[in-house]
Amino acid sequence: MNTLTYIKHFECTTCSKKYPTQGNPTYCKACQAPLLARYDLDQLCEKLDKGVIMNRPRSGIWRWRELLPLEDLAYKVTLGEGETPLLHLSAIGSKLGFKKLYLKEEGRNPSGSFKARGFSVAVSKALENNQKKLILPSAGNAGGALAAYTARANLRAKIILPKNTLPSIIAECKAAGADVILVDGSIAECGKLAEEIATTEGWHVLSTFKEPYRLEGKKTIGFELAFQLDWEPPQVVIFPTGGGTGLVGIWKAYSELSELGWLTNGRLPRMVAVQSSGCAPLVKAFFDGADVSEPWPDPHTIASGLQVPISFASRLILKIIRDTSGCCVAVTDADIVTAQRYLARFEGISVSPEGAASLAGASHLLENDLLQPDETIVIFNTASAVKYLCRSI
Ligand SMILES: *Cc1c(COP(=O)(O)O)cnc(C)c1O
């Protein structure tokens, strides 16, 4: 067997209770909180140097296999995810007043979004654990990614989407052979239905933070960023945040790299969550000084990936933002459209509304002196603009 992972156990993000890696880990039922995978970083550090990892042939997220949970690489399900470009935004930077503003172009991933990273790992683990029927509530892109990876692995997928999901994504799921159920409501209602179907029909649930493997795939964005910035953490990471796996994943990557001693300085980036003013539960909780967010009534935004009225991991997300001296910011759909046009016109980068939100957020924070012009700042285009073409901008 091709055993490579240094995973040790899972740990509850609230009570720190440890859970074994065998079986199908979910979440801490007592705390209603997510689990995080923990690795034997002391061992890994002794046996392996980051130079070895970087000298491997191009292998996407699987370059980091010792820090991923798959026991046997024979079960790896890949479509070539990861190793996306990091682009310096010099023109927009000089217009808006940033010297070192970078964009990580996640729209280049299979299925056109960064969700691919999470499902490459989660579907690989499902295959390894002999789970054949995978169910997911999604705001859109997660569904498209699950459909692609289950098609690749010849597993079954059932995807529950809000009925106003982009037609391109509904078509993408169906084309890949997934069962699609459309619900009159948001991803929150889709989540409830998914749990019911899972219980009555015996499907394995892959909802955001209700299982720990998708996060492990997502954290590879942070590993790549660390390498692309020569192991010096940026001062600020600005992520368009819905369920929060992107933000938590990047923070987890930098935490692990810091513990491994692979960073040139161990200070973690200030983590910033950008949300839409039409659905901003984390922003509200942050400014209210609350530990958890409340469900956002009547969520609506053109950035469908941010149309998430409640995150199962809100306690963890808010703690990370506060512990790293980060913050939250809400932007309007009008700000998003302006930022989208800016990126297309001045940098030649077409971005999703969510990606544009991270630029709008950066600009807002600079105007309010929450960022300094000479800080290294990273924003993310989380999905390809192409997926949104059926909605005009
Ligand atoms: C899912 C998604 C997000 C939000 O990511 P989370 O990890 O849920 O916070 C942002 N942008 C796009 C395009 C997405 O699909």
The ligand as a Tripos MOL2 file, in Angstrom:
@<TRIPOS>MOLECULE
LIG
   15    15     1     0     0
SMALL
NO_CHARGES

@<TRIPOS>ATOM
      1 C1        -18.5380   28.3130   -2.3330 C.3       1 LIG1
      2 C2        -18.0960   29.5840   -2.9140 C.ar      1 LIG1
      3 C3        -17.6160   30.6530   -2.1250 C.ar      1 LIG1
      4 C4        -17.6550   30.6120   -0.6210 C.3       1 LIG1
      5 O1        -16.7630   29.6730   -0.1110 O.3       1 LIG1
      6 P1        -16.9370   29.0780    1.3450 P.3       1 LIG1
      7 O2        -15.8220   28.1480    1.4840 O.co2     1 LIG1
      8 O3        -18.2770   28.4210    1.3810 O.co2     1 LIG1
      9 O4        -16.8830   30.2310    2.2940 O.co2     1 LIG1
     10 C5        -17.1110   31.7570   -2.7490 C.ar      1 LIG1
     11 N1        -17.1000   31.8570   -4.0860 N.ar      1 LIG1
     12 C6        -17.5680   30.8820   -4.8850 C.ar      1 LIG1
     13 C7        -17.5460   31.0830   -6.3560 C.3       1 LIG1
     14 C8        -18.0710   29.7130   -4.3290 C.ar      1 LIG1
     15 O5        -18.5280   28.7570   -5.1290 O.3       1 LIG1
@<TRIPOS>BOND
     1     1     2 1
     2     2     3 ar
     3     2    14 ar
     4     3     4 1
     5     3    10 ar
     6     4     5 1
     7     5     6 1
     8     6     7 2
     9     6     8 1
    10     6     9 1
    11    10    11 ar
    12    11    12 ar
    13    12    13 1
    14    12    14 ar
    15    14    15 1
@<TRIPOS>SUBSTRUCTURE
     1 LIG1         1 GROUP 0 **** ****
